Amino acid sequence: MKDAAPATAPETIYLKDYKPFGFEVEKVELTFQLSPNATRVLSKIRFSPKAEAADPRLFLHGEALKLISAKIDGAPVTPELIDGGLTCATPDTPFVWEAEVEIDPAANTALEGLYMSSGMYCTQCEAEGFRKITYYPDRPDVMSTFSVRIEADAPVMLSNGNPVGAGEGWAEWHDPWPKPAYLFALVAGDLVNHPDRFTTKSGKDVELNIWVRPGDEGKCAFGMEALKKSMKWDEDVYGLEYDLDLFNIVAVDDFNMGAMENKGLNIFNSSCVLASPETSTDANFERIEAIIAHEYFHNWTGNRITCRDWFQLCLKEGLTVYRDAQFTADMRSEPVKRIEDVIALRARQFPEDGGPLAHPPRPEQFQEINNFYTATVYEKGAEVIGMLKRLVGDENYYKALKLYFERHDGQACTIEDWLKVFEDATGRDLTQFKLWYSEAGTPRVKVSEDYADGTYTLTFEQSTPPTPGQQNKAPRVIPIAVGLLSPNGDDLRGTEVLELTEARQSFTFDGLASKPVPSILREFSAPVILERETTNTERAFLLAHDTDPFNRWEAGNLLATETRVAMVTDGIAPDTAYLDALVKLVRDDALDPAFRALVLSPPSQSEIAQTLHDRGVTPDPQKIYDAAETFTQTLAQQLETSLPRLYAATTVDGPYQPDAHGAGLRALNGRILALLTRLDGGDQAARQYQTADNMTQQYAALASLMKAEKGADQSQAFFDQWQDDRLVMDKWFALQVACAAPDAAARTAAELTQHPLFSMKNPNRFRAVMGALAGHHAGFHHDSGAGYSLLAQNLIALDPLNPQTTARMCAAFQTWTRYDSARQALVRAELERILATDGLSRDTHEMVSRILKG
């Protein structure tokens, strides 16, 4: 199913036009008579008019529904069917609305509403999917209790809340907690469960289940442990206890998102819950742990307290991302987690903030809300929460959160409600801080320094570049964590959080015997771009001595960036001082291996392209690729005598455990193996591939071999071994493209779309191929334009089937204006080709239109 685009641009919805719904929804009763092509949905909803309602007519959303009958208080009515729903005259007293509709789950390839995945019925209702199930006020500020009856020829039938009855061919569920329709869920099919139990801090016994397809039972144990850790952590850190008799998770193969926090019935993309040492990498395990935590934490920050309208999406998502980051930091390594989050922020959110898709964490307008499930809403939304916590302090943060849950439990809230809680709990005025929610763009903070007579002065100047629809930006509140080091590497002043509130502002430090070396923006205390004139010598000093792990990594990252930029622009050899510092650090066995692995991970080629663009240099993707290859080869040669020892020292013995220490060692071991493969012809990687007893080591060996063009036999062996495991095959598909030479990447991706195991209807498989192509910087931006053309061709083909996935993949084109005129012309032609497609979905229409504006 799809939503055909109108002849003109889709309607724009504005935050300023928000109006409350004119009726209270007192209770909802639903009956589902499931059938693949002709499911009947019977709804019985009790409405009560609000005295202040401006429009006495009832409007209910509805899309792709066949209305069979409608009644009010038992009497048949004939509502007026209009675009997007229906309207009907209603009594001015409480009444019961009943409707029967028919829908076609088997034909629903958009995976929104009620659809089928491998013979299983499942739902996805966020953001506006419930209107494809039945007629209803499908908006997050309409909250009600739900009772659900499912009638089907299926051994397992699940919905939200607690089970209240079951028999042959039927099951009934009741959710006692009022919720908006986007949190509704239903699953029915042939499933088996991995059960467990959890006792809450008040002694409540909760039944836990992970439901999977037969054959996947052996991949649930890690996910279950992650769920129990999340429940315990939320009690210990936030004082939040689970509130139903059971908690169900279901793994679904065909799913647009990672997972969904439906009350008591979380639906997960299979890739985000199924795990085993043989089929999952360390990165998979960590991601699964984080996503399970994220969806569980939504039980309070998203479900018990939800958002008033979709403009407030970052209220639930930003806060919950911040909470799951806290959880992962506590479960694993706090410094490594912080570095990884900043790497992801710079790779995804900074380009979004600096391009045609820029929008504030709380946007003022949209045409299709599905297009605003973005890095800005999620990751930048979380950064805003982190800044707020730094500004008020830990004690006041948790005091405010306690007040938030007490004051707003059971409500649909706004950013204003959220900030008011902090103002009331701390006495701070957050008017200026609110700009972080309302203004787009990444602030740039320029730093200068002065030292005289024992006084050191740091002067900061902040500015935020114009973004679409927002030309002029006021100064924001920016917490800047600063430490001072002595010339010999000792701490002169520990970390202090400076509050930058003006366009230009100075801070002084007195009583210093010598000019210090500043460590600025520790822990990446604000999502800004720091601009400071410094030297590679100072960066090398901070890499060796900074006591803040993030800034230590940052110093190495800046050294790597400057080295790569100089190689691209000036054609010079890699900086020897940086290479020496890197070699020394990698050899330091006292350092966390996960941290050493991150230091060995260079800035992405896309990041180098952005740096060049920011400096007024048009990036050449092939030159950037060549510089990356030269640098890695040079580093391997610099480390040649140490690599065998380092490889042996980081090889983990004994049974595989997905813990933080083992994962850190394997990450470093994988980096070392990639370097070693460049020198030994792949001998060690081939041996590792043959002997590996876990996917992390097998996949690392295969990637090293394929990157060195030595892995044809192993790639075929990998395929033969895992061709029946859909999630492992996603890895294989992605690796074929990621390891291809730039001039072969598009051709390889095109060939894979013709592979018997490729399915455009499965979002995971589509993203494995097209996502890998978009992420292959030199391959996607090859001067032939083949990458642009292939992606556009596949997006046009996918749009009628799955508009959500199509629109999100369009973001691959968002940085097109930073390249040369020839590439810009190629991209523009492809974007215009997409936009000219008949019946283009409103999701894709909005995204392409915004990108074209450049």
N, C-alpha and C positions, 0 to 999 in steps of 0.2 A: 504494500500500500504506500501511497505517497500523497503529499499535498501539492497539487499542481499550482504553479505560480500564476497569479492573475496577470492580465495584460499590462498592468502598470506595476510599479514597485509595491511590495507588501506594505501593509499599514504599519506605521510606527506607533509604539506604545510608550507613554511617558510617565515617569514617576509622579510628576505634579498632578496628573489626572486621577490618582488613586481615589476610589470611593468605596466605602464599606458595602458588603453585600446586604441587601434589604431584608433578609430573612435569617433567623436562627435555624440551624438544622439540629433538631433535638435527638434524633436517632435514625440510623440507616440499617435496613434489612435487605440483604441481597441473596438471590438464589441463582446459581449457575448450573445450567443443564448443558454439560460439555459435549461438544461434537466438533471434529476437526474443521468442517466447513460451515457448520450451522449451529453455533453455540447460542443458546437462548439465555439472556440475562434478565431476571425479573427484579425490579427494585421497588422498595416500599420505604418512603422517606417522610418523616414528620417534620413539616416546616411551621415556623411561627413568625408572622410578620413583625418587623421592628417598627415601633411607633414613628421613628424619624425617617423611615424609608421614603425616598423621593419618587420611586417608580413602583406602583402596586403590582405590576405584571412580573411574573416569574420568568427569569431567563436562566436556562440551563445549557451548559456547554455540551456539545456532541459532535463527533466527526466519524465518518465511515460507519454509521449505524443505520440499520433498517428498523424503523419503528413499527412494531406490531400493534400495540395498543397503549392507551394512556388513560388514567382515571384520577379524579380528585374526590376524596372521601367516598370511594366506591362507585361514583358515577362516571361513565365514559366522557372524555373530553377530546377535542380535536385541536391540538396545539398548532401554532404556526411554525413551520420548519424554515429556518433562515440559515444564512451562511454562518457556520461555526456553532450551531445549536438550535434551540427552539425557544419560543416564548408562549406564555399562556396566561389568561386572566385567572386570578385566584381570589379566594375569600379574604376578607380583612381580619379573619380570626385564624387560629391554628388549624392546619389541614394536613391530610395524608395524600401524598403524591405517589401514584403507582405507574410503572411503565414496564413494558416488555419489549426488548429489542433483540435483534439477531446480528451476530458478527461472525467473521470468517477467520479464525486464528491461523489456519494453515496457510492462508494467503498473505499473512502479515509479515513480510520480509523486513519491514522497518524496525521490528523488534521493539515496538512501543505500544503499550496497551496489553492485550492478551494475545499471545502468539504461541507457536509451537517450536520446540527445539529438540531434534532427534526423538520425536514422538512424545515429548513431554509438554504439557501445558504450563506456561509460566507468564508472569507479568513484569512489566517495567512501566511504572506510572509517573516517575519524576522525569521531566517537570510537568508535562501536560498530557500524560498518556491515559489517565482515567477516563477522559472524555471520549476515548475510543472503545470504552467498555460499556458505558451506559450514559444516559443524560444526567448531568450533575453539575453543581456549581464548583467547577474544577479550579479552585484557587486556594492558596495555602492558608488564608485567614478564615476559611470555613472549616471548623473542626467539629467532629461528632464521634460518638461511639458506633461501632460497626458489628452487626451480627451476620454471619455468612453461612449459607448452606451450599454444599457442592454435591452435585449428582453426576457421577461419571463411572465409566468402566475402567477404573484405575485402582491399583492396590494402595496407593498413598495419595491422600488429598489434604493439603495444608492451606491455612490462611493465618491472618494475624491473630495475636492474643492467645487465649487458652481454648483447648478443645472442650466442647460441651456435650457431644454425642456423636456416635458413628454406628453404621450398620452396613449391610451389603449394598454397595453402590452409592453410599452417601456419607457425608461427614459434616458436622456443624461446629463453627468456631465463634467465639465472642471476644472482642477486644474492649475491655472496660475503660481504656484510656482514650479520651477524645483525640482524634487525629485528622489532619487534612487528607484529601483523597490521594495525594501523591505518595503517601505512605502505605496505601493499600497493596496487598500482595496475595497471590494465589499460585499454588503449584500443585499439579496432579500428574501422576505417571508411575512408571515402574522404577522405584527408587529403593535403595537400601540405606540404613543409617549406621553411623558410628556414634554410639551413645556414651554419655558420661553424666556427671552430676556436679553441682557446685553449691556450697552452703554459704549464704551471704553473712555479713557481719552481725545481722540481727537474728540469724539462725534459720532463715528461710531456705528450704531445699528446692533447688531449681534443676529441672531436667534439661540436659543439653543434647542436641543432635546435630550432626553434619550429614545431610542427605546427598547421596551421589548415585550415579548410574552403576548398575552391577558391574563389578570388575575394578572399580575405583576405591573399594573399601580400604585397601592398603595404603592409601595416600591421604588419610584424614588425621592421623595421630598428631602431627605437628600443628595443624590448624586448631585442633581441640585444645592442645596445651596453650597455644597463643590466646585462645578465647578465655581460658581460665585465668591466665596471667593478666589479661586486660581487665577482667571483672575485679580481680583482687587489687590491681593497681588503681583503678578508679575509686574504689573504696578507701584505699590508704592515702591517696594524694588529694582527691577532691571530695571525699566523703559521700560519694554517690553509689547507691545500692540498686541492684536490678529489681524490677517491679512486677514481673509476671511469673507464672508457675513453670514456664519452659522457654527455652531460646533455641530456635531452629535456624540452621544455615543450609542453603541448597546450592549445589554447584551446577551451573548451566553452561553449556558449550557456546551457545549463540547469545552474546550479550554485548551491548554497545559500550558499557562502562566497565569499571573494575568491579564494583559491587554496589549494593543498594541497601540502605539501613531500615527498610520497612519494619514497623514495630513488631518485634518478636519473631519475624521471619525474614532474615537477611538473605537476599539472593545475590550470589557471587558468580562472576565470570570464573569458569573452572580454573583458569590460569592463576587466579588469586586465592585459591584455597587448597588445591590438590598438590601434594608434595611428597617426594621420596628421595633418598640419597641417590638412587640410580637414575632418576629422571629430572631432578631439579638442581639448579646451581645454588651456591650460597646467596647470590643476589635474589634468586627466586624465594628462598626461605625468608630472608629479611623483608622482602616486599610483602609476602603473605602475612607475616607477623604484624607488619605495620597496617595493612589494609583491614585485617580482622579487628585490630584495635580501633582503627578509625571508625568502622561501621558500628562496633559496639558502643563506642563513646557517643555516637549520635543518639543513643537512647535518651540521653539527657540534653545534649547540645545539638538539637535538631528535631527530636521527637517530642519530648515533654515540653520543651520550649522550641517553637519553630519560627519561621520568618513570616512576617505579615503579607509580603508580596515578593515576587521574584527579584525585584531590585535589591532586596535585603539578603540575597543568597550568601554573600560573604559572611553574614552574621553567624550562620550555622557552619559553613564550610571552613572559613578561616579559623574560627575557634577550634573546630574539631581537628583540622590539620595541625594546629599548634599543639593540641593535646596529644595527638599520636606521635608527633616529633619528640615531645617530652618523654613519652613512654619508650620509644625506641632508644633514646639517649640513656635512659635508666637500664634498659635491658642489655644494651651493647656498649658502645663507646660514645660518650657525649661529644668529645672534640671531632671524632670522625663523622658522626651524624651531622654536626653543624657544617662541616666542610662539604659533605655530600649535598646537603640542602642548598648551600650557596652555589655550588656547581650547577645544580638543576635550575635554580632561580635565574642564574645568568644565561643559561642555555635556552630557557623557555620564556621566562617572564620579561627579562630585560629587552629582548627583541620585540616582544609584543608591545611593551610600553613605549618603544622607540619607533614604532611603525604605524601603518594604517589601521591596525586592529587595536590600537591603544584605547583603553577605557578605564575609568576609576574602579576601585574595588566595589563601590556601589554605583553602577551606571545610572544615568538620568533617562535613558531611552534604549529601546531595542525593538527589533522586528520579530526575531525568533529567539526565545529564551534559551533554547538548546545551544546556541552559539556563545553563551556567556558562562559555560562551565569551563573556565579558562584558568591559566596559570595566575592571572591577576586576581581572580576571585579566590582561588585556593591558596597558592603559595604566597602571593603578596598579602592576601588577607591574613595569613598566619604571621607574616613578618610584622604586620601592624599590631597584632596581639602581643608579639614579643617585645615590641618597642614600648607598648603601654605597660607591660610588666616591669621593664627596666626603669621606666620613669617613676612608677609608684612604689616599686620594691616588692619583694616576695610576700611579705606579711599583708600589705594592703591589697595585693592582687587576689590572694585567696579570700580575704575579707570581702572584697567586692563580688567575687564569684559566689560566695555563700549567699550574699544579698540578692544576687541575680536569680539564683534558683528559688529562693524563698518568695521573691516578689513576682516572678513571671512564670512560675510553673503552670502549665496548661494554657499558655498564651501564645499568640502569634505576634512577634515583636519586630522592632526596627533598630537601626543603628543608634538612633536617638535614645531609645530605651536602654541599650547597652552602655552607652557613654554616661547616661544619667546615673546609673548604678555606681560607676566609678567616681563620679563627682560627689555623690552622696556619701560614699564609703570613705573617700580620702580628702574631701574638701578642695580638690583641685578644679580649676576651670579648664575644661578640655575643648573649648571653642576652637582654638587654633589647631589642636591635634586632630580635630574632625576633618581637616583638609586632606588628611591621608585617605579618607574614605570617598571624598568627593572630587578629587583631582587626579587625573591620569599623569603618566610620565615618571621617569626616574630622576630624582634630584641629583644634581652634580654639585659636589662640595670641593671647592678649591682651598688648599691649605698653604699658608706661608708661615715662616717662623723667624724669631729674632731672639738673640741671647746677649745680655749685657749685665755686668755687675751681679751675677748670681741669679738673675731673673730671666726666665725663659717664657716667651710669649708665642702662643699659637693663634693665628688669625684664620678664621673660616669665612668663606663666602659661598652662599648657596644660591642656586638658580635651577629652574626646571624648564626644559625646552618646551615649546608649544606642541600640543597634540591635537588631533582632530576635534574641532569644536571648542577647544580651550587654548586660547592664544597666550593669555597672561596668567602667570601663576604667582600667588602670594608666598612669602616665606612660610616654611612649615616648622613644627617642632621636631628636631632631629636629635636623638640621643647618641652621642659620640663617646664611646668608651676608649679612654686613653691611658697608656702606661708610659713611663719614662725609664730608659736603660742607660747605664753608665757606659763610657767608651770601652770598658773591659767586659761588658755583658751582664753586670749585676743590675738588679732592680733598684732604681732610685726612688721611684714612686709607683705604688701599686695601681691597679686599675681604678680610675675615676670616671664616672659618667657625666660628661658635659652636656648641657642642654642648649643646643643651638636653636634660637628662636627668631633671629633677625637675619636680614640679607647679608650683613657683615658683622662679625662679632669676634672679640678677642678674649682669650683666657690666659692668665699668667700663673706661673709656678715659681715661687721664691725660694731662696736659701740653697741654691744649687752650686756646687763647687766647680762644675765644668758643664759645658754644653752637652745636654743629653741627646740620646738617639730616641726619637718618639716612635711609639707603637700605637698607631691610630686606627680606630674603628675595630677594636678588639671584639672577638666573637661575632664579627660582622653585625654590630649593634644597630644598624639601620640599613635598609635596602637602597643604598645610594651608590653613585660612582664617585670614588675619591680621586681627586686630581692633585698631585703633589710632585714638584720637581725633586728628584732624588737621583742617586747613582746606583749602578749595579754593585758597587762596593758596599753601600749601606744595605741593599737588599740581601746580599750574601751574609752580611753581619746578622741581620734579623733572622735569616734562615738558620743560622748557626746558634743564635743566642736567645731569641725572643721566648719569653715564658708563656706567652699566649699561644696555644697550639694553632688556632685559626690564623693568626697573623704570621706565624712561622711558615705555615703552608702558603699563605698569601704571598710572602716574600719570594718563595720559590716559584710560585705561579707567575708573578710579575717578571722574574728573571727569565723564565721560559718564554713568556710573551715577547719581551724585548729581544731576546735572542732570535726567535722565529721571525719577528717583524724585520729585524736587520738582515736576516738571511734572504727574505723575500725582496726587500727594497734595495739592498745594497749588494746582494750576492756574496756576502762574506761567509766565512766558516763559522760554525757554532762557537759561542763565547767560551773560552777555555776556563775562565774563572768560575763560570756557572757550572760547567761540566765537573770541575774539581769539587765544588761544593756539593753537587748532586751525588757524586761518587762517594764522598765522605759520609753523607747522610745515609745512603742506601746500605753502606757497610756497617752502620752503627746498630749492632744487635740489641742495644739497650732501648731503642725506640720501639714504639708500638708498630708491629708489622703492617697493620692496616693503614697507619699514617704514612709509613714509607711507601706503601703501594700507591697512595694518593699522590705523593710527591713525584712518583715515577709516571703518573698519568698526565700527559701534557695538556695544555689548553686545546680545546677542539679547534678544528680548522675553521669552523664557522665563527668561533670567537676571534680568531686571528683576522678573519675577513672584516668583522665588525670593528676591531681596533684600527685596522687600516682605513676603513671608511671614516671613522671618527676623526682621523688625522688628515683627512682630505685626499687619501690615496685610494684609487679605484682598485679593489681587490681582484687578483687573478687567481681563480680556484686551482688551476694547474700548478702555478708557482708555489702556492701555499702547500699543496700536496707534496710537491717535490722537496720543499724545505723540511716538511715533517719527516719524510722518508730519509733525507740526508742526516737530519739531527738524530733520529733513532739509530741509524747505522753507526754514526759516530759515537754515540753513547755506548752502544754494544761493544765497539772496539776499545773504548776507554775502560770498560769494565771487564774486558776479555779474561784477564787472569783471575778475576774474582767470581765470575759467573758460576762456574761449577760448584765452588764452595757455598755461594749464596743459595744456589738451587738446592743443594743437599741440606743446608741448614734450615730452609723454609719448607721442606717436604714433611707433611704431617703423617706420622705413623699411627697405626691402630685404627679401629673402626671409625667411620665417619660420624662426626657430630656437628650439627649446624649451629654451633655456638660462636660467640663473637671472636674468641681467640683463634679457633681453628679457621674461621672464615678469613680473618686478617692474614694468617700465615699463607693460606691458599691464594689469596688475592696477590700478595707479594710474590709468591712462587710463580703465579701465572705471568706476572710482568717480567720476572727473570727469565722464564722459559721463552717468552716472545723474543727477548733480546738474544738469548742463547741460540735460538733457531736461525737467526740471521748469520751466525758464524759457523755452526756445525752441520749445516745442510739438513737440519731437521732430525738428526739421529736421536737426540734426547726426547724430542716431542713425539716421535714415532714410538719410542719405548714407553713413554707415559701413556699414550693412547692405548696401547696394547694391555697395559697392566692396571689402568685406572679402575677403581671400584666405586666411583661416584661420578655424577654428571659434571661437577665443577672441574675436576681434573681432566675428564675425557673431552669436555667442550673446550677447555683452555688449550689442550694439545691440538685438537682439530683446528681451532682458530689460528694458532701459531703456524701450523703447517700450511693452511690455505692461504694465509697472508703472504707466506714465503713461496707460494705457488708449488708446494711440495705435497699437497694433501688430497690429490684426486682419489687415490685408493682408499684412504681413510674416510673421505666424504661418502663414497659409495658404501663402505662398510657401515657407516653410521646410519645411512638411509635404510640399508637392509635390516639392521638391528631394530630400528625404532619406527619403521613406517606405519605400524599399527597404533602408535601412541600419538594422538593428535597434538598434544602440547609440546612434546619433544620435536615433532616435525615442524612446528612453528619456528623453533630455534634453527633447524636445518635450512628452511626456506630463507630466513633472514640472513644467515651466515653466507649463503651463496652470493647475495648481493653486496653485503658489507665488505667482503674480502675481494671483490672483483676490482680489476684495474679501472681507473676513471673512464677510459674509452669503452669499457665492456660492461659497465654497471647497468645501463639502460637495456642493453641487449639481453643480459642475464635475467633481469626482472621480467622482460617481455616473454622470454622463454618459459619462465616459471609460471606465468599466468596461464600457460597452455598445459601445465603439468596435470596429470589425472587427479592429484591430491589437492590442487588449488581450487578453492571455492570462493567466489566473490561474495556469496551470501553470508560467509562466516567472517565477522569483523576481525577476529584474531589472525586468521590466515591472510586476509587482505592487508592488514597493518604490517604483518611480518614481511611481506614483499614490498608494498608501496611505501611503508614507513622506513624500511631499510634503504630504499632508493632515495627518499627525501633526506635521510640522514647521512648519505654518502656525499659529502660536500662537493668534491671534485667531479664525482660521477653525475650527480643531479644537475650541476651547473656546467657540464661539459659544453664546450662552445658549439657542438653540433645541434644543441637543443633537443636531443633525443630524450633526455630525462624529462624535460618539461612536457613534451608532446605525449609521452607514454603516460605520465601521471594524469594529464588532462583527459586523455582518451579513456582511462579507467574510471576517473571520477564521473565523467558523463555517463558511462555505463552503469555505475553503481547508484547514481542519484535516484533513479526510479525505484530502486530496491530498498535503499537505506540512506535517507537524507542526512541523518545525524552523523554517521561515519564519514560520508562524503564531505559535509561542511567542515568537519574538524580537520580532515586531511588537506583541505584547501589552504590551511595555514602554512603549508610548506612553501607557498609562494610569497609570504608576507615580507621577506627581505629583498624582493626583486629590484628595488630602486637603488640598492647600493652597488650594483654591478655595472659593467660597461653598457654602452648604448645598444650594441648588437644583442647582448643577452636580454636587455630590457625589452627590446622589440620582439624577441622570441616569446618571452613570458607574456607580454601584453596580448599578443596574438592568441595564445592559448587561453588566457583568461576571458578574452572576448568571445572565443569559441564556446567556452563553457556557458557564458552568460546568454549567448544566442540560442542555446538549446531549448527546443519546445518543451513546455511543461516542467521547467526547472523548479525544483522545490524551493520554498521560501527560505529554508535553512541555507542552501547553497547560494541562492540569489543574493542574500544579505552579505554573506562572507565574501563572495567574489566582487560584489559592488564596492565594499569597503576597501578591499585590497587594491582594486584598480585605481582608487582615488590617490593611492601612493602616499 
